[in-house]
Amino acid sequence: MVVCMNNQDVDVWLGKKVDQIIEDGGFKVKAIAEKTGIPISTLASKRKAYSHFTFSEIYKIARATNTPPSEFIPPQFKSEALAEGGE
């Protein structure tokens, strides 16, 4: 069975993932904002899931943190999870 996520679930998941990558990598939010060109207030809003990240923003964050862009795909959406029934 494939577990569905609504838009809000995806926004929350992405915000938490961005926070995790920033924290685990020892980055400062301000430095990521500067490297990506995303205003710090916008980055904060999106990390709290008040608005959506664009693909371009996620790509910029991935590059700034040296993280593969695939890390920003919720596990439910990865082909292996779909092939295994959403687990």
N, CA, C and O atoms as a CHARMM CRD file, in Angstrom:
* protein
*
  348
    1    1 MET  N      0.84300  -1.19000   0.00000 PROA 1      0.00000
    2    1 MET  CA     0.00000   0.00000   0.00000 PROA 1      0.00000
    3    1 MET  C      0.88300   1.24500   0.00000 PROA 1      0.00000
    4    1 MET  O      1.79100   1.36400   0.82200 PROA 1      0.00000
    5    2 VAL  N      0.62400   2.15500  -0.90200 PROA 2      0.00000
    6    2 VAL  CA     1.37000   3.39800  -0.99500 PROA 2      0.00000
    7    2 VAL  C      0.74600   4.40800  -0.04600 PROA 2      0.00000
    8    2 VAL  O     -0.46100   4.64700  -0.07600 PROA 2      0.00000
    9    3 VAL  N      1.58700   4.99600   0.79600 PROA 3      0.00000
   10    3 VAL  CA     1.11600   6.01700   1.72500 PROA 3      0.00000
   11    3 VAL  C      1.12200   7.35300   1.00200 PROA 3      0.00000
   12    3 VAL  O      2.15000   7.77700   0.47200 PROA 3      0.00000
   13    4 CYS  N     -0.01400   8.00600   0.98200 PROA 4      0.00000
   14    4 CYS  CA    -0.12800   9.29300   0.30000 PROA 4      0.00000
   15    4 CYS  C      0.19600  10.43400   1.24900 PROA 4      0.00000
   16    4 CYS  O     -0.07200  10.36500   2.44900 PROA 4      0.00000
   17    5 MET  N      0.76900  11.46600   0.69700 PROA 5      0.00000
   18    5 MET  CA     1.05200  12.67700   1.46100 PROA 5      0.00000
   19    5 MET  C      0.32500  13.81600   0.75900 PROA 5      0.00000
   20    5 MET  O      0.35200  13.92200  -0.46700 PROA 5      0.00000
   21    6 ASN  N     -0.32000  14.66200   1.54300 PROA 6      0.00000
   22    6 ASN  CA    -0.91800  15.85000   0.93100 PROA 6      0.00000
   23    6 ASN  C      0.14400  16.95100   0.87200 PROA 6      0.00000
   24    6 ASN  O      1.24900  16.78600   1.39000 PROA 6      0.00000
   25    7 ASN  N     -0.19700  18.05900   0.24500 PROA 7      0.00000
   26    7 ASN  CA     0.78300  19.14400   0.07200 PROA 7      0.00000
   27    7 ASN  C      1.35100  19.63000   1.39200 PROA 7      0.00000
   28    7 ASN  O      2.55300  19.87700   1.49300 PROA 7      0.00000
   29    8 GLN  N      0.51400  19.76900   2.39800 PROA 8      0.00000
   30    8 GLN  CA     0.99300  20.24100   3.70100 PROA 8      0.00000
   31    8 GLN  C      1.97200  19.24300   4.30900 PROA 8      0.00000
   32    8 GLN  O      2.97900  19.64000   4.89600 PROA 8      0.00000
   33    9 ASP  N      1.68600  17.95100   4.17300 PROA 9      0.00000
   34    9 ASP  CA     2.60100  16.92700   4.68000 PROA 9      0.00000
   35    9 ASP  C      3.96600  17.03000   4.00100 PROA 9      0.00000
   36    9 ASP  O      5.00500  16.91400   4.65200 PROA 9      0.00000
   37   10 VAL  N      3.95200  17.24800   2.69700 PROA 10     0.00000
   38   10 VAL  CA     5.20800  17.37700   1.95700 PROA 10     0.00000
   39   10 VAL  C      5.95900  18.62500   2.41400 PROA 10     0.00000
   40   10 VAL  O      7.17500  18.57900   2.60000 PROA 10     0.00000
   41   11 ASP  N      5.25500  19.72800   2.59500 PROA 11     0.00000
   42   11 ASP  CA     5.89600  20.96900   3.04700 PROA 11     0.00000
   43   11 ASP  C      6.53300  20.78900   4.42000 PROA 11     0.00000
   44   11 ASP  O      7.65700  21.23500   4.65300 PROA 11     0.00000
   45   12 VAL  N      5.81200  20.13600   5.32500 PROA 12     0.00000
   46   12 VAL  CA     6.34200  19.88900   6.67400 PROA 12     0.00000
   47   12 VAL  C      7.55900  18.97900   6.59800 PROA 12     0.00000
   48   12 VAL  O      8.57600  19.24300   7.23900 PROA 12     0.00000
   49   13 TRP  N      7.45600  17.90200   5.81000 PROA 13     0.00000
   50   13 TRP  CA     8.57200  16.96500   5.67000 PROA 13     0.00000
   51   13 TRP  C      9.80300  17.67500   5.11500 PROA 13     0.00000
   52   13 TRP  O     10.90800  17.49700   5.62800 PROA 13     0.00000
   53   14 LEU  N      9.61600  18.48200   4.06500 PROA 14     0.00000
   54   14 LEU  CA    10.74100  19.20100   3.46200 PROA 14     0.00000
   55   14 LEU  C     11.37500  20.17700   4.44700 PROA 14     0.00000
   56   14 LEU  O     12.59900  20.27100   4.53400 PROA 14     0.00000
   57   15 GLY  N     10.54400  20.89800   5.18200 PROA 15     0.00000
   58   15 GLY  CA    11.07100  21.83500   6.17200 PROA 15     0.00000
   59   15 GLY  C     11.92700  21.13300   7.20800 PROA 15     0.00000
   60   15 GLY  O     12.99900  21.61700   7.57200 PROA 15     0.00000
   61   16 LYS  N     11.44900  19.98700   7.68400 PROA 16     0.00000
   62   16 LYS  CA    12.21600  19.21100   8.67000 PROA 16     0.00000
   63   16 LYS  C     13.49900  18.65900   8.05200 PROA 16     0.00000
   64   16 LYS  O     14.54200  18.61200   8.70400 PROA 16     0.00000
   65   17 LYS  N     13.41300  18.24300   6.79500 PROA 17     0.00000
   66   17 LYS  CA    14.59400  17.70300   6.11600 PROA 17     0.00000
   67   17 LYS  C     15.64500  18.79200   5.93000 PROA 17     0.00000
   68   17 LYS  O     16.83200  18.55400   6.15500 PROA 17     0.00000
   69   18 VAL  N     15.22200  19.97000   5.52400 PROA 18     0.00000
   70   18 VAL  CA    16.16300  21.08700   5.37800 PROA 18     0.00000
   71   18 VAL  C     16.79700  21.40400   6.73400 PROA 18     0.00000
   72   18 VAL  O     18.01000  21.59800   6.81600 PROA 18     0.00000
   73   19 ASP  N     15.99800  21.45800   7.78600 PROA 19     0.00000
   74   19 ASP  CA    16.53800  21.70400   9.13300 PROA 19     0.00000
   75   19 ASP  C     17.56600  20.63800   9.51100 PROA 19     0.00000
   76   19 ASP  O     18.63800  20.95500  10.02600 PROA 19     0.00000
   77   20 GLN  N     17.22900  19.37400   9.25200 PROA 20     0.00000
   78   20 GLN  CA    18.11800  18.26300   9.59800 PROA 20     0.00000
   79   20 GLN  C     19.44500  18.37400   8.85800 PROA 20     0.00000
   80   20 GLN  O     20.50900  18.19600   9.45100 PROA 20     0.00000
   81   21 ILE  N     19.38100  18.66600   7.57000 PROA 21     0.00000
   82   21 ILE  CA    20.60500  18.77100   6.76500 PROA 21     0.00000
   83   21 ILE  C     21.45400  19.94700   7.22200 PROA 21     0.00000
   84   21 ILE  O     22.67900  19.84000   7.28900 PROA 21     0.00000
   85   22 ILE  N     20.81700  21.06600   7.53700 PROA 22     0.00000
   86   22 ILE  CA    21.55500  22.23200   8.03900 PROA 22     0.00000
   87   22 ILE  C     22.21300  21.89200   9.37400 PROA 22     0.00000
   88   22 ILE  O     23.39500  22.17100   9.57700 PROA 22     0.00000
   89   23 GLU  N     21.44900  21.29300  10.27600 PROA 23     0.00000
   90   23 GLU  CA    21.97500  20.96500  11.60800 PROA 23     0.00000
   91   23 GLU  C     23.06200  19.89800  11.52800 PROA 23     0.00000
   92   23 GLU  O     24.14300  20.06900  12.09000 PROA 23     0.00000
   93   24 ASP  N     22.77800  18.79400  10.82800 PROA 24     0.00000
   94   24 ASP  CA    23.74900  17.69400  10.74100 PROA 24     0.00000
   95   24 ASP  C     25.03800  18.11900  10.04700 PROA 24     0.00000
   96   24 ASP  O     26.11200  17.60700  10.36100 PROA 24     0.00000
   97   25 GLY  N     24.93500  19.04500   9.11200 PROA 25     0.00000
   98   25 GLY  CA    26.11600  19.51300   8.39100 PROA 25     0.00000
   99   25 GLY  C     26.87500  20.60700   9.11600 PROA 25     0.00000
  100   25 GLY  O     27.94500  21.02300   8.67200 PROA 25     0.00000
  101   26 GLY  N     26.32600  21.08000  10.23800 PROA 26     0.00000
  102   26 GLY  CA    26.98800  22.13600  10.99200 PROA 26     0.00000
  103   26 GLY  C     26.92200  23.49400  10.30700 PROA 26     0.00000
  104   26 GLY  O     27.76000  24.36400  10.54400 PROA 26     0.00000
  105   27 PHE  N     25.92400  23.66400   9.46000 PROA 27     0.00000
  106   27 PHE  CA    25.76300  24.93000   8.74300 PROA 27     0.00000
  107   27 PHE  C     24.97000  25.92400   9.57400 PROA 27     0.00000
  108   27 PHE  O     24.21900  25.53700  10.47000 PROA 27     0.00000
  109   28 LYS  N     25.13700  27.18000   9.28000 PROA 28     0.00000
  110   28 LYS  CA    24.32400  28.25700   9.85100 PROA 28     0.00000
  111   28 LYS  C     23.25200  28.60900   8.82700 PROA 28     0.00000
  112   28 LYS  O     23.52900  28.65600   7.62800 PROA 28     0.00000
  113   29 VAL  N     22.03500  28.85600   9.29100 PROA 29     0.00000
  114   29 VAL  CA    20.94300  29.20800   8.40400 PROA 29     0.00000
  115   29 VAL  C     21.29500  30.45600   7.59600 PROA 29     0.00000
  116   29 VAL  O     21.00000  30.53800   6.40300 PROA 29     0.00000
  117   30 LYS  N     21.92200  31.41500   8.25200 PROA 30     0.00000
  118   30 LYS  CA    22.30200  32.64800   7.56300 PROA 30     0.00000
  119   30 LYS  C     23.25900  32.35700   6.40800 PROA 30     0.00000
  120   30 LYS  O     23.14000  32.95400   5.33800 PROA 30     0.00000
  121   31 ALA  N     24.19600  31.45300   6.61600 PROA 31     0.00000
  122   31 ALA  CA    25.15700  31.11100   5.56200 PROA 31     0.00000
  123   31 ALA  C     24.45700  30.42500   4.39100 PROA 31     0.00000
  124   31 ALA  O     24.78400  30.68500   3.23300 PROA 31     0.00000
  125   32 ILE  N     23.50600  29.56200   4.68500 PROA 32     0.00000
  126   32 ILE  CA    22.75500  28.89000   3.62400 PROA 32     0.00000
  127   32 ILE  C     21.92300  29.91400   2.85300 PROA 32     0.00000
  128   32 ILE  O     21.84400  29.85800   1.62600 PROA 32     0.00000
  129   33 ALA  N     21.31400  30.83500   3.56400 PROA 33     0.00000
  130   33 ALA  CA    20.52400  31.89200   2.91200 PROA 33     0.00000
  131   33 ALA  C     21.42200  32.70500   1.96600 PROA 33     0.00000
  132   33 ALA  O     21.03500  33.01200   0.83900 PROA 33     0.00000
  133   34 GLU  N     22.60400  33.04000   2.43600 PROA 34     0.00000
  134   34 GLU  CA    23.52000  33.81800   1.60600 PROA 34     0.00000
  135   34 GLU  C     23.99800  33.02600   0.38600 PROA 34     0.00000
  136   34 GLU  O     24.04800  33.56100  -0.72200 PROA 34     0.00000
  137   35 LYS  N     24.34800  31.75200   0.59000 PROA 35     0.00000
  138   35 LYS  CA    24.83500  30.92500  -0.52400 PROA 35     0.00000
  139   35 LYS  C     23.76200  30.67500  -1.57800 PROA 35     0.00000
  140   35 LYS  O     24.06300  30.57600  -2.76700 PROA 35     0.00000
  141   36 THR  N     22.51700  30.57300  -1.14100 PROA 36     0.00000
  142   36 THR  CA    21.43700  30.23800  -2.06500 PROA 36     0.00000
  143   36 THR  C     20.75500  31.46200  -2.66300 PROA 36     0.00000
  144   36 THR  O     20.09000  31.36800  -3.69400 PROA 36     0.00000
  145   37 GLY  N     20.92300  32.60300  -2.01600 PROA 37     0.00000
  146   37 GLY  CA    20.21600  33.80600  -2.46400 PROA 37     0.00000
  147   37 GLY  C     18.76700  33.84100  -2.00700 PROA 37     0.00000
  148   37 GLY  O     17.99300  34.68900  -2.45100 PROA 37     0.00000
  149   38 ILE  N     18.39800  32.92300  -1.12200 PROA 38     0.00000
  150   38 ILE  CA    17.04100  32.90200  -0.56100 PROA 38     0.00000
  151   38 ILE  C     17.05700  33.78800   0.68300 PROA 38     0.00000
  152   38 ILE  O     17.83300  33.53400   1.60300 PROA 38     0.00000
  153   39 PRO  N     16.22000  34.81900   0.72900 PROA 39     0.00000
  154   39 PRO  CA    16.19800  35.66800   1.92600 PROA 39     0.00000
  155   39 PRO  C     15.97000  34.82700   3.18700 PROA 39     0.00000
  156   39 PRO  O     15.17800  33.88500   3.17900 PROA 39     0.00000
  157   40 ILE  N     16.66600  35.17600   4.25800 PROA 40     0.00000
  158   40 ILE  CA    16.58100  34.39300   5.48600 PROA 40     0.00000
  159   40 ILE  C     15.14100  34.29700   6.00500 PROA 40     0.00000
  160   40 ILE  O     14.74800  33.26700   6.55200 PROA 40     0.00000
  161   41 SER  N     14.36000  35.35800   5.83700 PROA 41     0.00000
  162   41 SER  CA    12.96100  35.32400   6.29200 PROA 41     0.00000
  163   41 SER  C     12.14000  34.34500   5.44200 PROA 41     0.00000
  164   41 SER  O     11.26400  33.65500   5.96300 PROA 41     0.00000
  165   42 THR  N     12.41900  34.28900   4.16100 PROA 42     0.00000
  166   42 THR  CA    11.73300  33.34400   3.27400 PROA 42     0.00000
  167   42 THR  C     12.13500  31.92000   3.62100 PROA 42     0.00000
  168   42 THR  O     11.29000  31.02700   3.68000 PROA 42     0.00000
  169   43 LEU  N     13.41900  31.71000   3.85000 PROA 43     0.00000
  170   43 LEU  CA    13.90400  30.39100   4.22400 PROA 43     0.00000
  171   43 LEU  C     13.25800  29.93400   5.53000 PROA 43     0.00000
  172   43 LEU  O     12.86400  28.77500   5.65800 PROA 43     0.00000
  173   44 ALA  N     13.15000  30.83700   6.49200 PROA 44     0.00000
  174   44 ALA  CA    12.51600  30.49200   7.76600 PROA 44     0.00000
  175   44 ALA  C     11.05300  30.13100   7.57500 PROA 44     0.00000
  176   44 ALA  O     10.56700  29.16600   8.16400 PROA 44     0.00000
  177   45 SER  N     10.35800  30.89300   6.76500 PROA 45     0.00000
  178   45 SER  CA     8.94300  30.63100   6.49900 PROA 45     0.00000
  179   45 SER  C      8.74000  29.26700   5.83500 PROA 45     0.00000
  180   45 SER  O      7.81600  28.53100   6.18100 PROA 45     0.00000
  181   46 LYS  N      9.58900  28.94900   4.90300 PROA 46     0.00000
  182   46 LYS  CA     9.46000  27.68000   4.19500 PROA 46     0.00000
  183   46 LYS  C      9.87500  26.51200   5.07800 PROA 46     0.00000
  184   46 LYS  O      9.29100  25.43300   4.98000 PROA 46     0.00000
  185   47 ARG  N     10.86100  26.70300   5.93100 PROA 47     0.00000
  186   47 ARG  CA    11.26800  25.64500   6.85900 PROA 47     0.00000
  187   47 ARG  C     10.15800  25.33300   7.85600 PROA 47     0.00000
  188   47 ARG  O     10.06900  24.21200   8.35700 PROA 47     0.00000
  189   48 LYS  N      9.32800  26.30300   8.14000 PROA 48     0.00000
  190   48 LYS  CA     8.18300  26.09700   9.05400 PROA 48     0.00000
  191   48 LYS  C      6.92900  25.66100   8.29700 PROA 48     0.00000
  192   48 LYS  O      5.86000  25.52100   8.88900 PROA 48     0.00000
  193   49 ALA  N      7.06300  25.44700   6.99400 PROA 49     0.00000
  194   49 ALA  CA     5.96600  24.99000   6.12100 PROA 49     0.00000
  195   49 ALA  C      4.84000  26.00300   6.00600 PROA 49     0.00000
  196   49 ALA  O      3.68700  25.63200   5.78500 PROA 49     0.00000
  197   50 TYR  N      5.17300  27.29200   6.15400 PROA 50     0.00000
  198   50 TYR  CA     4.16500  28.33900   5.93400 PROA 50     0.00000
  199   50 TYR  C      3.96000  28.58600   4.45000 PROA 50     0.00000
  200   50 TYR  O      2.92400  29.10600   4.03600 PROA 50     0.00000
  201   51 SER  N      4.96500  28.20400   3.64100 PROA 51     0.00000
  202   51 SER  CA     4.85100  28.30500   2.18800 PROA 51     0.00000
  203   51 SER  C      5.68700  27.18200   1.57300 PROA 51     0.00000
  204   51 SER  O      6.42800  26.50100   2.28200 PROA 51     0.00000
  205   52 HSD  N      5.57100  26.98900   0.27200 PROA 52     0.00000
  206   52 HSD  CA     6.21100  25.87600  -0.42400 PROA 52     0.00000
  207   52 HSD  C      7.63300  26.22400  -0.86600 PROA 52     0.00000
  208   52 HSD  O      7.92200  27.36300  -1.23400 PROA 52     0.00000
  209   53 PHE  N      8.51300  25.22100  -0.82200 PROA 53     0.00000
  210   53 PHE  CA     9.80500  25.33700  -1.48100 PROA 53     0.00000
  211   53 PHE  C      9.58900  25.09200  -2.96800 PROA 53     0.00000
  212   53 PHE  O      8.75000  24.27800  -3.35400 PROA 53     0.00000
  213   54 THR  N     10.34100  25.79100  -3.79200 PROA 54     0.00000
  214   54 THR  CA    10.34700  25.47600  -5.21900 PROA 54     0.00000
  215   54 THR  C     11.45700  24.45800  -5.47000 PROA 54     0.00000
  216   54 THR  O     12.35000  24.27800  -4.64200 PROA 54     0.00000
  217   55 PHE  N     11.38800  23.80000  -6.62000 PROA 55     0.00000
  218   55 PHE  CA    12.45600  22.86700  -6.98100 PROA 55     0.00000
  219   55 PHE  C     13.79000  23.60700  -7.04500 PROA 55     0.00000
  220   55 PHE  O     14.81300  23.09400  -6.59200 PROA 55     0.00000
  221   56 SER  N     13.77600  24.79000  -7.59800 PROA 56     0.00000
  222   56 SER  CA    14.99400  25.58900  -7.71800 PROA 56     0.00000
  223   56 SER  C     15.60100  25.87800  -6.33600 PROA 56     0.00000
  224   56 SER  O     16.81600  25.79500  -6.16100 PROA 56     0.00000
  225   57 GLU  N     14.76500  26.21100  -5.37600 PROA 57     0.00000
  226   57 GLU  CA    15.26000  26.48600  -4.01700 PROA 57     0.00000
  227   57 GLU  C     15.85900  25.23400  -3.38300 PROA 57     0.00000
  228   57 GLU  O     16.91300  25.29600  -2.75000 PROA 57     0.00000
  229   58 ILE  N     15.18800  24.10600  -3.55500 PROA 58     0.00000
  230   58 ILE  CA    15.71300  22.84900  -3.00300 PROA 58     0.00000
  231   58 ILE  C     17.04700  22.51300  -3.65900 PROA 58     0.00000
  232   58 ILE  O     17.98200  22.07800  -2.98600 PROA 58     0.00000
  233   59 TYR  N     17.13400  22.71300  -4.96400 PROA 59     0.00000
  234   59 TYR  CA    18.38200  22.44800  -5.67400 PROA 59     0.00000
  235   59 TYR  C     19.51000  23.35100  -5.14800 PROA 59     0.00000
  236   59 TYR  O     20.63500  22.89200  -4.95200 PROA 59     0.00000
  237   60 LYS  N     19.20500  24.61800  -4.92400 PROA 60     0.00000
  238   60 LYS  CA    20.20400  25.55000  -4.39200 PROA 60     0.00000
  239   60 LYS  C     20.65400  25.13000  -2.99600 PROA 60     0.00000
  240   60 LYS  O     21.84000  25.20200  -2.67700 PROA 60     0.00000
  241   61 ILE  N     19.71300  24.69200  -2.16800 PROA 61     0.00000
  242   61 ILE  CA    20.05600  24.22900  -0.81300 PROA 61     0.00000
  243   61 ILE  C     20.91400  22.96800  -0.89600 PROA 61     0.00000
  244   61 ILE  O     21.88400  22.82300  -0.15200 PROA 61     0.00000
  245   62 ALA  N     20.55800  22.06600  -1.79600 PROA 62     0.00000
  246   62 ALA  CA    21.34600  20.84400  -1.97900 PROA 62     0.00000
  247   62 ALA  C     22.78400  21.18700  -2.35500 PROA 62     0.00000
  248   62 ALA  O     23.72600  20.62300  -1.79700 PROA 62     0.00000
  249   63 ARG  N     22.95000  22.09700  -3.28500 PROA 63     0.00000
  250   63 ARG  CA    24.30000  22.49800  -3.71000 PROA 63     0.00000
  251   63 ARG  C     25.05200  23.18400  -2.57600 PROA 63     0.00000
  252   63 ARG  O     26.23500  22.91900  -2.36500 PROA 63     0.00000
  253   64 ALA  N     24.37300  24.06200  -1.84700 PROA 64     0.00000
  254   64 ALA  CA    25.02600  24.81200  -0.76800 PROA 64     0.00000
  255   64 ALA  C     25.46800  23.90700   0.37800 PROA 64     0.00000
  256   64 ALA  O     26.42300  24.21600   1.09100 PROA 64     0.00000
  257   65 THR  N     24.76800  22.78900   0.54800 PROA 65     0.00000
  258   65 THR  CA    25.07100  21.86500   1.64600 PROA 65     0.00000
  259   65 THR  C     25.79500  20.60400   1.17500 PROA 65     0.00000
  260   65 THR  O     26.04200  19.69000   1.96300 PROA 65     0.00000
  261   66 ASN  N     26.13300  20.56200  -0.12200 PROA 66     0.00000
  262   66 ASN  CA    26.78600  19.37300  -0.69300 PROA 66     0.00000
  263   66 ASN  C     25.97700  18.10400  -0.42200 PROA 66     0.00000
  264   66 ASN  O     26.52100  17.06400  -0.05100 PROA 66     0.00000
  265   67 THR  N     24.67700  18.22000  -0.61700 PROA 67     0.00000
  266   67 THR  CA    23.75100  17.11500  -0.38000 PROA 67     0.00000
  267   67 THR  C     23.15000  16.68500  -1.71600 PROA 67     0.00000
  268   67 THR  O     22.75300  17.53700  -2.51000 PROA 67     0.00000
  269   68 PRO  N     23.07700  15.39500  -1.97500 PROA 68     0.00000
  270   68 PRO  CA    22.42400  14.96500  -3.21700 PROA 68     0.00000
  271   68 PRO  C     20.96700  15.44000  -3.24400 PROA 68     0.00000
  272   68 PRO  O     20.25800  15.28500  -2.24900 PROA 68     0.00000
  273   69 PRO  N     20.51400  16.00300  -4.34100 PROA 69     0.00000
  274   69 PRO  CA    19.12400  16.46500  -4.40900 PROA 69     0.00000
  275   69 PRO  C     18.11000  15.36800  -4.09200 PROA 69     0.00000
  276   69 PRO  O     17.01000  15.65800  -3.62200 PROA 69     0.00000
  277   70 SER  N     18.47000  14.12800  -4.34200 PROA 70     0.00000
  278   70 SER  CA    17.54900  13.02000  -4.05100 PROA 70     0.00000
  279   70 SER  C     17.23500  12.89100  -2.56300 PROA 70     0.00000
  280   70 SER  O     16.23400  12.27500  -2.19800 PROA 70     0.00000
  281   71 GLU  N     18.06700  13.45800  -1.70400 PROA 71     0.00000
  282   71 GLU  CA    17.80100  13.42900  -0.25800 PROA 71     0.00000
  283   71 GLU  C     16.55900  14.23300   0.10500 PROA 71     0.00000
  284   71 GLU  O     16.00400  14.06800   1.19100 PROA 71     0.00000
  285   72 PHE  N     16.12500  15.09900  -0.80000 PROA 72     0.00000
  286   72 PHE  CA    14.96700  15.95100  -0.54400 PROA 72     0.00000
  287   72 PHE  C     13.67100  15.35300  -1.08400 PROA 72     0.00000
  288   72 PHE  O     12.64400  16.03000  -1.14200 PROA 72     0.00000
  289   73 ILE  N     13.72300  14.09000  -1.47500 PROA 73     0.00000
  290   73 ILE  CA    12.51700  13.40200  -1.94000 PROA 73     0.00000
  291   73 ILE  C     11.98300  12.57900  -0.77600 PROA 73     0.00000
  292   73 ILE  O     12.70400  11.73700  -0.24000 PROA 73     0.00000
  293   74 PRO  N     10.74100  12.80200  -0.37700 PROA 74     0.00000
  294   74 PRO  CA    10.17800  11.99900   0.71700 PROA 74     0.00000
  295   74 PRO  C     10.26600  10.51300   0.38100 PROA 74     0.00000
  296   74 PRO  O     10.08200  10.12900  -0.77400 PROA 74     0.00000
  297   75 PRO  N     10.54500   9.67500   1.37700 PROA 75     0.00000
  298   75 PRO  CA    10.72600   8.24200   1.12100 PROA 75     0.00000
  299   75 PRO  C      9.53100   7.60400   0.41100 PROA 75     0.00000
  300   75 PRO  O      9.69700   6.65700  -0.35700 PROA 75     0.00000
  301   76 GLN  N      8.34200   8.11500   0.66500 PROA 76     0.00000
  302   76 GLN  CA     7.14800   7.55600   0.03300 PROA 76     0.00000
  303   76 GLN  C      7.15600   7.75800  -1.47200 PROA 76     0.00000
  304   76 GLN  O      6.44000   7.05700  -2.18800 PROA 76     0.00000
  305   77 PHE  N      7.95200   8.70300  -1.97000 PROA 77     0.00000
  306   77 PHE  CA     7.96300   9.02400  -3.38500 PROA 77     0.00000
  307   77 PHE  C      9.12000   8.37000  -4.13400 PROA 77     0.00000
  308   77 PHE  O      9.18300   8.44400  -5.36100 PROA 77     0.00000
  309   78 LYS  N     10.02100   7.74100  -3.41700 PROA 78     0.00000
  310   78 LYS  CA    11.16100   7.12200  -4.08000 PROA 78     0.00000
  311   78 LYS  C     10.72300   5.83800  -4.75500 PROA 78     0.00000
  312   78 LYS  O      9.86800   5.12100  -4.23500 PROA 78     0.00000
  313   79 SER  N     11.29400   5.54500  -5.89600 PROA 79     0.00000
  314   79 SER  CA    10.85200   4.40500  -6.70700 PROA 79     0.00000
  315   79 SER  C     10.92400   3.07800  -5.95100 PROA 79     0.00000
  316   79 SER  O     10.07900   2.20600  -6.15700 PROA 79     0.00000
  317   80 GLU  N     11.91900   2.91400  -5.08200 PROA 80     0.00000
  318   80 GLU  CA    12.00300   1.67000  -4.33400 PROA 80     0.00000
  319   80 GLU  C     10.79000   1.49500  -3.41900 PROA 80     0.00000
  320   80 GLU  O     10.24600   0.39800  -3.29900 PROA 80     0.00000
  321   81 ALA  N     10.37400   2.58900  -2.77600 PROA 81     0.00000
  322   81 ALA  CA     9.23100   2.52300  -1.87400 PROA 81     0.00000
  323   81 ALA  C      7.95800   2.22300  -2.65600 PROA 81     0.00000
  324   81 ALA  O      7.10700   1.46600  -2.18800 PROA 81     0.00000
  325   82 LEU  N      7.82200   2.80100  -3.82600 PROA 82     0.00000
  326   82 LEU  CA     6.65300   2.53800  -4.65300 PROA 82     0.00000
  327   82 LEU  C      6.63800   1.08800  -5.12100 PROA 82     0.00000
  328   82 LEU  O      5.58800   0.44700  -5.15300 PROA 82     0.00000
  329   83 ALA  N      7.81500   0.57700  -5.48500 PROA 83     0.00000
  330   83 ALA  CA     7.90100  -0.80100  -5.95600 PROA 83     0.00000
  331   83 ALA  C      7.60800  -1.79300  -4.83800 PROA 83     0.00000
  332   83 ALA  O      7.10300  -2.88800  -5.08700 PROA 83     0.00000
  333   84 GLU  N      7.92900  -1.40300  -3.59500 PROA 84     0.00000
  334   84 GLU  CA     7.71500  -2.29100  -2.46200 PROA 84     0.00000
  335   84 GLU  C      6.37600  -2.03900  -1.77600 PROA 84     0.00000
  336   84 GLU  O      6.12100  -2.58600  -0.70300 PROA 84     0.00000
  337   85 GLY  N      5.54900  -1.24700  -2.36000 PROA 85     0.00000
  338   85 GLY  CA     4.23700  -1.01500  -1.77000 PROA 85     0.00000
  339   85 GLY  C      4.20900   0.08600  -0.73500 PROA 85     0.00000
  340   85 GLY  O      3.34100   0.07100   0.13800 PROA 85     0.00000
  341   86 GLY  N      5.13300   1.05600  -0.79400 PROA 86     0.00000
  342   86 GLY  CA     5.10700   2.20900   0.10000 PROA 86     0.00000
  343   86 GLY  C      5.79600   2.00800   1.42300 PROA 86     0.00000
  344   86 GLY  O      5.63100   2.82600   2.32800 PROA 86     0.00000
  345   87 GLU  N      6.56300   0.94800   1.56700 PROA 87     0.00000
  346   87 GLU  CA     7.23700   0.71700   2.84100 PROA 87     0.00000
  347   87 GLU  C      8.66200   1.13600   2.78300 PROA 87     0.00000
  348   87 GLU  O      9.38300   1.01200   3.77300 PROA 87     0.00000
